[in-house]
Amino acid sequence: MSIEQQPSLPPVLRPANPPRRELSELVTRFAREVRGEVSGVSLSGITLATADLRAGEAFVAIQGVNRHGAEFATTAAEKGAVAVITDAAGADIAASADLPIVIVDDPRATLGALSAWVYGTGADDTLPLLFGTTGTNGKTSVSHLLAGILEQIGVVTGLSSTAERHIAGEIIVSRLTTPEASEMHALLALMRERHVEAVAVEVSAQALSRHRVDGIVFDVAGFTNLSHDHLDDYADMDEYFEAKLPLFLPDRSRRAVVCIDSASGATVVERAEVPVVTVGTPSIATDPDASARADWTVVIDDERAAGTTFTMTGPAGSLTTTVPVIGPHMAANAALAIVMLLEGGYDWDRITAALARDGGIRAYLPGRTQLVSGDSGPAVFVDFGHSPDAFEKTLAAVRRVTSGRVLMLFGADGDRDASKRFDMARTAVEGSDILVVTDHHPRFEDPDAIRATLVEGARKARPDAEIHEYSPPEKAIVEAVALVGDGDAILWAGPGHQDYRDIRGVRTPYSARELARRALKAAGWPVPDSHWPVPYPED
């Protein structure tokens, strides 16, 4: 069973009272050809997956890597599907399902428009205010910061990120960084039904390339940065960058806020075809002078393990506040979120008053440089970053708040962009005093071979470095804690908030946060109570 099909995955969310649509009208709007009788047939939803299909919905069958989705049309019919929407090849395969078949040229490319029509969530429909953030690193953090600040100012909020979906206070674990278009539009319809006023959405390059946000126009689009990642999906960095740029065109967004701390930010400003406001943090920018000329500038005032204090200054005024995670890059993310809210129409005084009242930003960023240790002993941070750029920035941030040594613990994804592994190892060993290499998501790759590549890359970068290799991660964190002491720090990069490891297609229960807590406790160090879901029985 593939990971996408496992029953342990969170359910796809739908509105409780979806609109009813006539299949004959869908045919008029979208079809190239139709087979079977469509008059008198109505539908209440649309989906790509038979595992999530509900009676009364249409099943969209697309060509996959190995199989055509139309092969599952009979299963869809048994579960109550009222029609199949597919291409010409899929129509022949689905004939035995004895359902009306609507033929379109490209079902995946049409899915966004279909879903927007089915759920009434197109650009001309009444929707919550939509904030979409893209970039290699930081887009999850910005999305959670947007949601957190919106809640602080009293707004009923929605969120769709790599980590979680939020709907007016209800929290659901996420499946994909950005849901498929059918799920995304259903989620927006549910949020509207729950009277959500504003929604923060994490928008990946793959979401744009694979039509997952088709049919949506964001009120404000945000850009964080671009760095080496996802070259398993894109031929090179130029193609990866080009995949993100459509978010800043008028059919995708109405205005944009762009961080110009990297050269890619300046290019987004040049290529955007919507009004743009810029944000810069000169102390971490590749071009400090250009960053200092941004519409909004950020200055770092203080860095502590509990958070980063910064001052942002721009057309609306000046604000000094604290973001509850370490690192100047997190202050830059927070400033980007605040300016996006301003561009979305929220009042400056309303935002600053709420932050002053609460003593800073009160957002929860799951697995983003998350401190899981107690008041004494080594500080242990668990982070989701899994790219060379993320390693560099987060290690530097940990170094600045650590009086002793810094230990880096990490592994690399299997069956993903292998071209970044040497750079990940190099960055990790250059930024730490002790390096521990372990496993992450091996998927169908040999974990021993992945670790060997990482160790080789680290030794080439620093032949004299202290490098250890342990498998599995349950052993690695215990050994890592034994290598450090009071005043030292451990950065465990990669797993972050995730509660599983992907091992040969099976989601194995796993929590780096809980494993770190238990390793510290076993070593005699105080630990805070666990406040996240634990996939292991308590001792």
N, C-alpha and C positions, 0 to 999 in steps of 0.2 A: 504494500500500500504506500503511495507517495505521501510526502508530508502534507501536501495540500488537501489530501483526502482523509487524513486521520480524523476520527471522530472527536479527539480531544481538542481540536482547534475551536476557538471561540466562534459562536454562531454569526452568520451575516444578519445584520439588523435591518428591519423594515419598519415603516410606519404602521401603527396599529390599525389605521383606517385608510388604506391606500385608495387612490382614485381608481375607478373602473374605466378602462379604455376599450373601445370597440376594435376588434382585430381588422375589420374592413377599413377603418380609418388609418390604421398602421400601414396596411397594404397600399392605400392611396398615397401616403406620405413617403414611404421608404422602399417599396418593393420594386424589383425588376421583373419578377414573375411570381405567380402563386400557384400552388397545387393543392387541390382540395377545397372544401366549402368553408368560407370564412364568415358568411353572414350569420348574425345571431350569436357569434362567439365574442366574449369579452375577456379581458385579462386584467389582473390586479398587480402584476409585477413582472420582473424579467431577471434572468440569471444565466451565468455561464456554467454553473456546477450543479449536477444532479444531486449531489450530497446536500445542497442547501435549498433545493427547489421546494416550493410550497404549492399545494393544489391551487389552480387558477392562474398560474404564471406561465409565461412563454420561456422556452428553453433556447438559448442561443448556442449553436454548435459551430465551433471554429476549428481550423486545422491546427493541431498541436505539433510538437517536435516529432513525436513518434506515431500518434494516432489522430484521427479526425474525431472531434467531439460528437459528430452525428452518429457514431457507433453506439452512443449511449441514449439515443432517442427513444428506444423502447423502454428503457429504465425511466426516462423522463415521463413518458406516457403513463406508466404504472404508478408514478408518484403524483399524477394529476395535472401534468402540463397540458395546456390547451392548444399549443402550437409550437412548431420548431422554426427558428429563424436561422438560416444558414446560407452557404454559397451553393453554386450549381453542383459541385462534387458532393457536398454534404447532403443535398436534396435526394440524390440517388441512393445514398447509404441509408437515409432516414425513412425511406418510403415504407418500410415494414412496420413502422410505429403507428401507422394509421391515424396520423394527426395532420391538420392543415400545415403546409410547408410554405413559408415565406422566403423567397430567394432574393438576397442582396449581393452586390458585387464583392464587398469586403466586410464580413460581419464584425470583425474587431474594430475596424475604423468607423463603422456605423453605430457601434454599441453606445457611445456617449450620447449621440443625438437621440437614439432610440430610448435610452434610459431617462434622459431629460424630458422627453415627451410623455413617457409612461408615468413618471412620478411628478410631473409638473414642476421641474426644478431647472428649467432653462434660464438664460440670461434675462428674459423678459418677465419671468415669474417673480412672485414675492418670496424673497429668501432672506435669511440672516445676512449680516455683513460678513464678507468672506475675506480672510487674510491667508495668502499662500506664500510659503517660504521655500526657496530652493538654495542649493549650494552643496559642496562636498561635506564639510563639517559645520556643525552649528545649527542646521535647520531644525533638528528635533528640539534643541535647547530653546531656540527662538520661539518655536510653536508653543512649548510649555510656559515660557515666560509671558507670551501674549495671553495665554489662557489664565495664568496666575494673576497678572495685573488686571485683566478684565474682571475677574472675580473680586479683586480688591476694591474696584470702583463700583461694585454692585450689579454687574451685568450677568445675565443668564447666559452661560457660555457653552460652546461645543469645541471639541478638539479631535483631530485625527493625526496621529503621529506614529512613528516606528514603534513606540512603546505602548500607547494606550489610545482608546477612543473615549471621549467624555461627552455625555449628553445630559445637560442640565443637572449635573451632580452625580449621575450614574457613570461608573468607570468600567470599561470592558478592555481586556487585553487585545492588542492588535494582531492581525495576521501579516499584512504587507505594510511597507512604509506608506504607500498610497494605495488604497483599495482599488479593485477593478472598477470600471466605470459604472457597472450596474449596482455594485455595492455602495459606491460613493454617492450616487444620486439617491439611492434608498436611504442612506444615512442622513443626507441633507433633508429629505422629506420628513424623516423621523424627528430631526432637530427642529424643523419648523413646527411640527405638530406639538412638540414639547415647549414651544415658545422661546427657543434659543434666539438671542439677539445677535450674537457674533460668534464666528467659528474660525479657529486657527487650523490650517491644514499644512502638513509637511508634504512637499511636492518633489519627488525624486526625478532624476533625468529619465529613468525607465518609465515613470508614470506619463511623462510627456511623449516619449517615443512610442509607447504602447497604448496610447489613447485612453489612459485611465482617468484623465481629468477633462476629456472632451465634453463639450456641452456646458462647461462652467466658466464664468468670467469672474475673476477675483477682483474685489474692490481695491485691494492693495496687495502687490506682490513684493516680496523681499528677497534680496540676494546676500549671502554671507561670504563665500569664497569658492575657489576651485583649486583642488590639489589632486595628486595621483590616486586614482581609485577607479574601479569598475571597468578596467580594460579587458575584462572577460566579456563585457557586453558591447564595448565600443572599440573600434580599430585603433584609435589613438586619442590623445588628450584633446586634440582639436575637434574630433567628432563628438567626444563626450561633452565638451563645452557647447558645441552647436546644439546639442540636444536640450540644453537648459534655456537657451535664448528665446524660444517661442513664448515662454511665460511672460515676456515683456513686450508682447505685441497686443494691439487693441482687441483682438478676438479672445484673448486670454486674461487680460487685466485692464484696469482703468487707470492706475497710477502705480508707481514703484518707489521703494526705498532701497538703496544700494550701498553696501559697505565697500569702500574704496581702499581698504588696507592692502589689497592685492592687485596685481596688474589686471586680473580678470574682471575685477569690479569696474575699473575704468572702461574696459571694453563693453561691459553691459550697459554702462551709461551712454556710450557712443552708439550702440546698436538698438537701444530701447526706442520704441515708437509710442511710448506713453510718457506723461510727465514724470520726472525723476527728482527725488531728494536724496542727497548723499550723506553718509555718516563715516567718520574716520577716527581712528585711534592712533595718532602718530607714533607712540612709543612701540608699537608692534607692527607698523606698516612697512611694506617693502620700499615704499617711497614716502618717507615721513613728511616731506614738503607738500606733496600732493594731498596726502591725508589731512594735513593741517588746513587745507583750503576747502575742506568739505563743508556742507551746509551746517552740519552738526559735528562737533568734535568732542572726544572723550579723553579725559585725563584720569589716570589711576592714582588714587589717594592713599590706599592702604590694602595690603593683602594679608589675610589670616586664614587659618585652616577652616574657620567657620564661614568665610565669605570674602568678597572683594568690594571695597568702597571706591566709588568713582564719581566724577563730576562731568556732566554733559552740558554743553552750551550751544545754543542755536537761536534761530529767529524768535522762538517763543519765550526764551529766557534761559536760566541756568538751574540745574538740579543736581544736588549731591545725594546719593543713595547707595544702598548696598545690595548686591546680588548674592544669594546664599550658596555660592560655589566659588572655588578658587580659580584665579587666572584672569589676566587682562582680556583674553579672548572671550571670556564669559561676560565681562563688563561690556565689551563691544557688542555681543549678542543682545544683552539687555537694552542697550541704547538703541539698537536697531529695532527691537520690539516696541519700545516707547515711541519712536518716531513713526513706526507703522500705525500705531494707534492714533497718533495725531493726524496722520494723513487720512485715516479712516473716519475722521470727524469727531473724535473724542477730545474733550476740552483739556488743555494743559493744566489749568488750576485743579480740575477734578482729579487728574492723575497724580499731581504733586502732593495734593492734600492727603490722598489715600496712602501714598508711600511714606509721608511724614508721620501720619497717624500710626502706621504699622511698624515703623522703624526700619523700613526698607522693603524690598520686593519679597513677597511671601510665596513664590512659586516653588513647586516640588518638581525637580528634574530627575526622573528615575534613572539611576545608573550613570549619571553624568558627574564624574569626579565625586562620587558619593562617599562621604566619610562614614565608615562602619565600625570604627574602633572607639575605645573609651577615652577617659581623661588622662590616663597614663599608659606607658608602653609604646610600641611603635604605632604610628598613625597608618591606617590602611584605607586607601582610596580605591573604589571599584569604578571603572569607567567603561563606556561602550565604544570609545574611539578605536578604530581598527585600520588606520591609515598612517603613513609616515608623518604627515603634517599634524594629525591629531596627537601622535606620540610626542612629537617635538614640543608642541605647545603645552600639553598637559604635564609632561616631565619637568619643563621649565617652571611651571606654576607650582608643582609639588616641591621642587628644589627651593623656591623662594620662601616657602613656609616651613621648611625643615631645617633644624639645627644640626642634625646628624647625617647619616648616610641615606641614600635613596636606592631602594631595590625595585627593579622593574620585573614584573611577572607577566608573560604574555604567550599567546599561541597565534596561529594563523588559520583562516578559513580554508577548508578543503573544497575543491571543485569551484573555486572562485578565482579572482584575478591573482595569478601566481607571480606576475611581473613585479608586484610591489613588495614581495617577501624580503628580498635583500635590503631594500630601503627601510622597511620596518625594523629589521634586525640591526641595521647600522644606526638608525636613529635611537633605538632602544638602548643599545650598548654605549653610545656616545653620551647619552643623557643621564646614565645611571652609574652608581658605584658597584652594584651587584646585579647581574642579569640571571633570571631564571626562565628557561624556555619550557613550555608545556604544551598541552593540546587545547584546541578550541572546538570548532565544529569540523571534524574530519570529513563528514559526509561519506562519500565512497572512495576517498583517497586513503593512502596508507599514512597513518599519523606519524609513524617512525620516520618516513621520508620527509614529511613536512617539517618536523622538528630538526632533522639533519640539515635541511636547507637553511633554516633560521640560525642554527649554531654556526654553520659555515660562514654565513654572511656576517654574523657578529664577530667571529674570530678574525676574519679578513679586515674588518674595520678597526678592531682593537685587539691585537694578538695577546696583549698583557692583561686583558680584562678578566675579572672573576666571573666565570660563566658556568651555570649549572643547568642540567637537563633532567626533568622529572616527569613521569607519566604514571597515572592520570592526574588531572588537576587537583583532585582530592588529596593526593600525596604532595603535589607541588606547593600548595599553600601552607601545609604543615611544615615542610622543609624551609620555605621562605621565612615564616615567622621565626624559626629557630636560628636563622642567619642574622637577625637584626635584634635591636634592643630599644630601650627607652630613648626617645628623641630621634629615632630613625623613622623612615616612612617606606611603605610598600605601595606601589601603584600597580594594580592588577587591571590590565587593559584588555578590552575585547568583550567580555561577557556582559558587563553592565547590568541592566535590569532583567535580562533574559532568564527564564526559569527552566531551560532545557538545553541539552546538547544534541546536535544532529549527528547521529552515528549510524551510518549505513541506512539512511532513510527513516530511522526511528527517533522520535523526540524523547530522549532520556531525561527524566527529572533532574534538575541541577540548579543550584543558586550559588553564584560566587559570593554574594553578600553573606549568605548563611554559612557557607564553608569558611569564609574568613573569620566570621564571628566565633565559630566553633574552634578554629585553630588557635585564635587568641585566648579563648577561655581555657583550652587544654594546656596552653603554655603558662597559665597563671595570671594573665592580664585581665583587667576588668573590661567588660563589654556592655554596651547598652542593650536593652531589650529589643528583640527583633520586632519590626513593625511592618514587614513585608510578607507575602505568602511564602511558606516554607514547603518545598517539595519532599522533605525528609521527615521521618518520625522524630519527635523530640527525644533527647537522651533520657 
